[in-house]
Amino acid sequence: MAERRIGVTGSRFAIEFHRTRIRQAIEDAMPMDVLIHGGANGVDRMAAEIAKELGIRCEEFSADWGLGRAAGPVRNQKMVDSGAICWLAFPLSGAQNAGTWDCVRRAVDADIHVMVTPLAPLKIARALKGE
């Protein structure tokens, strides 16, 4: 049987408050064998930690920053080309999310299903957390 591969993309500015929402989306996408991510701070790192807790193998696609501004898009295309059957996207409400939306567009262009879960703006997340 083929591996069930799921990709994750999202805001670098996600905070611990968002972990529950990210975890729920990953659990909802189960079963999966491999979680694909870009290794960035925020959503990518949290998703990788959650996947490891759940016994899911991770594949990290780090950006080659020697490519300059092309680094993120090149990395995103490599991730999309790596065989994910669907993508989980976590844009931060009220933020630009350029890399997240680039990855979503590339997945959609490749005819891969994308599930978008917006994350609460930092101001609201911090207020709810009592900061």
C-alpha positions in Angstrom: 0.0 0.0 0.0 1.3 3.5 -0.9 2.3 5.9 1.9 -0.3 8.4 2.9 1.5 11.7 2.7 0.0 15.0 4.0 1.6 18.5 3.6 1.4 21.4 6.0 2.0 25.1 5.3 1.2 28.1 7.5 2.2 31.2 9.2 5.7 31.7 10.7 4.0 33.8 13.4 1.8 31.1 14.9 2.1 30.9 18.7 1.5 28.2 21.3 -2.1 29.3 21.6 -2.6 27.9 18.0 -1.2 24.4 18.8 -4.6 22.9 19.7 -6.2 24.0 16.3 -3.2 22.7 14.4 -3.2 19.4 16.3 -7.0 18.9 15.7 -6.5 19.4 11.9 -3.7 16.9 11.8 -5.7 14.4 13.8 -8.6 14.9 11.5 -6.4 14.1 8.5 -5.3 10.8 10.0 -4.3 8.2 9.1 -1.1 9.4 7.6 2.4 8.0 7.3 4.4 11.1 6.5 3.9 14.8 7.3 5.6 17.2 4.8 6.6 20.7 6.0 9.0 23.5 5.3 10.9 23.6 8.6 10.0 27.2 9.3 9.2 28.7 12.7 5.5 28.7 13.7 3.1 26.3 12.0 5.8 24.1 10.4 7.7 23.5 13.6 4.5 23.0 15.7 3.1 20.5 13.1 6.3 18.6 13.1 6.3 18.3 16.9 2.7 17.2 16.9 3.4 14.6 14.2 6.3 13.2 16.2 4.1 12.9 19.3 1.5 11.0 17.2 4.2 8.7 15.7 4.1 10.2 12.2 7.3 10.4 10.2 8.2 13.9 9.0 9.9 15.2 5.9 11.4 18.7 6.1 12.0 20.7 3.0 14.3 23.6 4.1 14.6 26.6 1.9 17.9 27.3 0.2 18.2 31.0 1.2 21.2 31.3 -1.2 18.5 31.6 -3.9 17.4 34.9 -2.4 13.7 35.7 -2.8 13.1 32.6 -4.9 14.0 30.3 -1.9 10.5 30.1 -0.5 8.7 29.5 -3.8 11.3 26.9 -5.0 10.9 25.1 -1.6 7.1 25.2 -1.9 7.2 23.7 -5.3 9.5 20.9 -4.2 7.1 20.1 -1.3 4.1 20.1 -3.6 5.9 17.8 -6.0 6.8 15.4 -3.1 3.6 13.3 -3.3 1.2 14.7 -0.7 -2.4 13.6 -1.3 -3.7 16.8 0.5 -2.4 19.9 2.2 -3.4 21.5 5.5 -2.9 25.3 5.4 -2.9 27.5 8.5 -2.8 31.2 7.5 -2.8 33.7 10.4 -5.8 36.0 10.2 -4.7 39.6 9.6 -1.2 38.7 8.4 0.2 38.6 4.9 0.9 34.9 4.7 2.6 35.2 1.3 4.5 31.9 1.6 1.4 30.0 2.8 -0.8 31.3 0.0 2.0 30.5 -2.5 2.1 26.9 -1.4 -1.7 26.7 -1.4 -1.8 28.0 -5.0 0.8 25.5 -6.1 -1.1 22.6 -4.5 -4.3 23.7 -6.1 -2.6 24.1 -9.5 -1.3 20.5 -9.1 -4.9 19.4 -8.4 -4.2 18.5 -4.8 -6.9 19.1 -2.2 -6.2 21.8 0.3 -8.0 22.3 3.7 -7.6 25.9 5.0 -7.8 26.5 8.8 -7.4 30.2 9.6 -5.6 30.9 12.9 -6.8 33.7 15.3 -5.0 37.0 15.0 -2.2 37.4 17.5 -4.0 40.2 19.3 -7.0 38.0 19.9 -5.0 34.9 20.7 -2.9 36.8 23.3 -6.1 38.3 24.8 -7.7 34.9 25.1 -4.6 33.5 26.6 -4.5 36.3 29.2 -1.4 38.0 28.0 
